[in-house]
Amino acid sequence: MISAEQFIPSETEAEIDGKKILLRMEDCDLGGNYLRYHDVAGEITSRPAFRRIQITVSAPEPTAFTLRLRLPWWLKDRVVVSFQGDNQGENSSQEENFSRDKNSSQDENSSQGKKIFSPEENGYLQITRLWSGTQQLILELPKGLTCWPLADEPDTVAFLDGPVLLAGLTEHAHMLYGNRNRPESFLAPDHEREWEAWKEGFRTVGQQENFRLLPIKNIGRECYTVYFPVNTVCP
């Protein structure tokens, strides 16, 4: 069994039953290229509410093993899994949906009639098959905004876009008004695209004093605030 715990660009080699396996994980291009037309530019016309991850499995010799993938807590909907590549000389392309629901009991069969998808109860997705040649597994991970409250102040929250922490470009913890269960009702995408790249910023809307929010990893010398009180009743 090979287990992937985080979705970050990476590459690793493994040996199973004396056979070498190479796995490479990378983010899929969701923006295209501003110098020429790519299909993805017509497919995605607004900031995507998901991450798309490609895992390439290279097995020079046919090797049976299980690839275990963690389903993160921040998923907002069902995971879309598509499988493409060459298996024992035959091209295959499949797609299936999965969620973190432990009662889910979906299976998918390969063109050779073998079960390759098996959701688990502990937040992982198992893919068991005979791997051969080079194959790509595409994961589409739906994400969205989440409020993360302070333990002793549930009305004071930080904002996350999927797993990414956002910080407000302001020196003060302004009072915000809106539904903490629906942060998208008072936070809107800001400066969505620059050339071929989708941007990650947000801005507050309908507040007494509005400001922008950026992923904290993208903030340099600017003053910022992470936690804000949120009131459901507007003055």
C-alpha positions in Angstrom: 0.0 0.0 0.0 1.1 3.6 -0.8 -0.6 6.4 1.1 -0.8 10.1 0.1 -1.5 12.3 3.1 -1.1 15.8 1.5 -1.8 17.2 -1.9 1.4 19.1 -2.7 3.6 18.8 -5.8 6.0 15.9 -5.1 7.6 12.8 -6.5 8.6 9.5 -4.9 9.9 6.1 -5.8 8.9 2.9 -4.2 9.5 -0.8 -4.6 6.7 -3.4 -4.3 7.4 -7.1 -4.7 10.8 -6.2 -6.2 9.2 -4.0 -8.8 10.0 -0.2 -9.0 7.1 2.3 -8.9 7.3 6.0 -9.6 4.6 8.4 -8.4 4.4 12.1 -9.3 1.8 14.5 -7.9 1.1 17.9 -9.4 -1.5 20.6 -9.6 -3.4 20.7 -12.9 -3.4 23.9 -14.9 -6.8 25.6 -14.5 -5.9 28.9 -16.3 -4.5 28.0 -19.7 -2.1 30.3 -21.5 -2.8 34.0 -22.5 -0.7 33.6 -25.7 -2.8 30.8 -27.1 -6.2 29.1 -26.6 -6.4 26.1 -24.3 -9.5 24.0 -23.8 -9.3 24.7 -20.0 -9.8 28.4 -20.8 -13.3 27.6 -22.3 -14.1 25.0 -19.6 -13.4 27.3 -16.6 -14.6 30.9 -17.1 -14.7 32.0 -13.4 -12.5 31.3 -10.4 -12.7 27.5 -9.8 -14.2 26.4 -6.6 -12.0 23.3 -6.5 -8.5 22.0 -6.7 -7.6 19.6 -9.5 -4.7 17.2 -8.7 -3.0 14.8 -11.1 -1.2 11.7 -9.8 0.9 9.9 -12.4 1.8 6.3 -11.6 4.5 4.7 -13.7 5.0 0.9 -13.4 7.4 -0.5 -16.0 6.2 -4.0 -14.9 2.6 -4.9 -14.0 2.3 -4.4 -10.3 -0.7 -4.8 -8.0 -1.0 -2.5 -5.1 -3.4 -0.1 -3.3 -3.1 3.7 -3.5 -4.7 5.3 -0.5 -5.7 9.0 -0.6 -6.8 11.1 2.3 -10.1 13.0 1.9 -9.4 16.3 3.7 -11.8 17.9 6.1 -12.3 21.0 4.0 -14.1 19.3 1.1 -17.4 21.0 0.3 -18.9 18.4 -1.9 -18.2 15.0 -3.5 -14.7 14.3 -4.9 -14.6 13.6 -8.6 -12.1 10.9 -9.6 -11.2 10.3 -13.2 -8.7 7.6 -14.3 -6.9 7.8 -17.6 -4.0 5.9 -19.1 -2.8 2.6 -20.5 -3.5 -0.6 -18.6 -2.2 -3.9 -20.1 -2.2 -2.3 -23.5 -5.7 -1.0 -23.4 -6.7 2.7 -22.9 -9.2 3.4 -20.2 -11.0 6.4 -19.0 -13.4 6.4 -15.9 -14.9 8.9 -13.6 -16.6 8.5 -10.2 -17.7 10.7 -7.2 -16.8 10.1 -3.6 -17.5 11.9 -0.3 -16.3 11.7 3.3 -19.6 10.1 4.2 -18.6 6.8 6.0 -21.9 5.2 4.8 -20.9 5.7 1.1 -20.6 2.3 -0.6 -19.7 3.1 -4.2 -17.5 0.9 -6.3 -16.1 1.3 -9.8 -14.9 -1.5 -12.2 -12.0 -1.2 -14.6 -12.3 -2.3 -18.2 -10.8 -5.6 -17.0 -13.6 -6.1 -14.5 -11.6 -5.5 -11.4 -12.7 -3.3 -8.5 -10.4 -0.3 -8.3 -12.3 2.2 -6.0 -13.1 1.4 -2.4 -14.0 4.3 0.0 -13.1 3.7 3.7 -14.8 4.8 6.9 -11.8 6.7 8.3 -11.6 9.5 5.7 -9.5 7.8 3.0 -10.1 6.6 -0.5 -8.5 3.3 -1.6 -7.7 2.6 -5.2 -6.6 -1.0 -5.8 -5.7 -2.3 -9.2 -3.0 -3.9 -11.3 -0.9 -0.9 -12.4 0.9 -1.2 -15.7 2.7 1.4 -17.9 1.9 5.1 -17.2 -1.5 6.1 -15.8 -3.0 9.3 -14.6 -5.4 9.7 -11.7 -7.2 13.1 -11.7 -8.8 14.3 -8.4 -11.2 17.2 -8.3 -11.4 18.5 -4.7 -14.3 20.9 -4.2 -13.4 23.7 -1.8 -15.0 26.9 -0.4 -14.9 29.4 2.4 -15.0 28.3 6.0 -15.2 30.2 9.3 -12.9 28.9 12.0 -13.8 30.2 15.4 -11.6 30.9 18.4 -12.1 28.1 21.0 -13.2 30.6 23.7 -14.8 33.2 21.4 -17.1 31.4 18.9 -18.2 34.7 17.4 -14.6 35.6 16.5 -13.5 33.7 13.4 -10.7 33.3 10.9 -11.5 32.6 7.2 -10.1 29.7 5.2 -10.5 29.1 1.4 -10.2 25.3 1.4 -7.1 24.7 3.5 -5.6 28.1 2.9 -5.8 30.7 5.7 -6.8 34.2 4.7 -5.8 37.4 6.4 -7.4 40.8 6.2 -5.2 43.7 4.9 -6.2 45.9 7.9 -4.6 46.8 11.2 -7.9 46.4 13.1 -10.3 43.5 13.8 -13.4 45.2 12.3 -16.8 43.9 13.3 -18.3 42.1 10.3 -22.0 41.3 9.8 -23.2 38.2 8.1 -24.0 34.5 8.5 -21.0 32.6 9.9 -22.2 29.4 8.3 -22.2 31.1 4.9 -19.1 33.3 4.7 -19.5 33.6 1.0 -22.5 35.8 1.7 -20.2 38.7 2.9 -16.9 37.7 1.3 -16.6 37.9 -2.5 -13.7 37.0 -4.9 -11.4 40.0 -5.6 -9.1 40.5 -8.6 -10.0 37.0 -9.8 -7.5 36.7 -12.7 -4.2 38.1 -13.8 -3.2 37.0 -17.3 -3.4 33.2 -17.3 -3.3 32.8 -13.5 -6.3 32.6 -11.1 -5.8 34.9 -8.1 -6.7 33.9 -4.5 -7.9 37.1 -2.9 -11.3 38.1 -1.5 -13.0 41.3 -0.3 -15.7 42.0 2.2 -19.0 43.3 0.9 -21.8 45.2 2.6 -19.8 46.1 5.6 -19.3 49.5 7.3 -15.7 49.5 6.3 -14.7 47.0 3.5 -11.2 45.6 3.0 -9.4 42.9 1.1 -8.2 39.5 2.2 -5.3 37.5 0.9 -3.8 34.1 1.6 -1.4 34.7 4.5 1.3 33.0 2.6 1.2 35.8 0.0 1.5 38.7 2.5 4.8 40.4 2.8 5.3 43.6 4.8 1.6 44.6 4.9 -0.2 45.0 8.2 -2.8 42.3 8.5 -5.4 40.8 10.9 -6.5 37.1 11.0 -9.4 37.0 13.4 -12.6 39.1 13.1 -15.8 39.3 15.3 -18.8 38.4 13.2 -22.3 39.4 14.2 -25.4 38.0 12.5 -27.5 41.1 13.2 -26.7 44.3 11.2 -26.9 47.6 13.0 
